[in-house]
Amino acid sequence: MKAPIALLTLSLVASGAVTRRRAVKFSGAQATVQGEKVAGVAEQDAATGALVAVTAIGEMIVESGAAIAVGDDLIVDAQGRAIPSTGALAIKAGVTDVTSTAANGAGVLQGAALPEFVFARALEVAGAAGVRIRAVSV
């Protein structure tokens, strides 16, 4: 496996145990909610209170939480591992399609945060959970 090329590495104080190659939140805690926003991926294990290097931008090595194909958009699972995004953004049920150029589509999509935070794209295949693969931040 080629060495990853990190363009931005953050030093965060671990707020709880952090496992190498898993996603870390901006608070320094390992990701625990599927699809949540993360700062990046831990470069080493860290105990509570220790500094942990987190690759935020660039190429990184991540642990898979499921089978992954090259090019898959990656989100985190409840253990901080990388999994494929669960699907494309869609129009919510019950909304009337916007069919005219005069319609503004108000109320169809709102807010700035999407339901899943895509943090990277897969550069390699993972046949199952527990495989380390290269990914690049998006």
TAVENZI-V647975 format. One record per backbone hydrogen bond with DSSP energy under -0.5 kcal/mol. NH is the residue of the N-H (numbers start at 0). CO is the residue of the C=O. If there is no record, write none. Layout:
BEGIN
nh = [NH/NH]
co = [CO/CO]
END
This chain:
BEGIN
nh = [5/6/7/9/11/11/13/13/14/15/17/20/21/22/23/24/27/30/34/35/38/39/40/41/42/45/48/49/51/53/54/55/55/56/58/59/61/61/62/63/64/65/67/70/71/73/74/76/79/81/82/84/94/98/102/107/116/117/118/118/119/120/121/122/123/125/129/130/132/132/134/135/136/137]
co = [3/56/56/53/9/51/11/49/27/13/45/41/18/79/39/28/24/22/75/32/23/23/54/21/52/17/13/46/11/9/40/7/53/7/4/134/59/132/20/130/81/81/125/121/68/119/82/80/76/62/74/72/91/96/99/104/34/115/73/116/73/135/71/133/133/67/63/127/61/130/59/120/57/118]
END
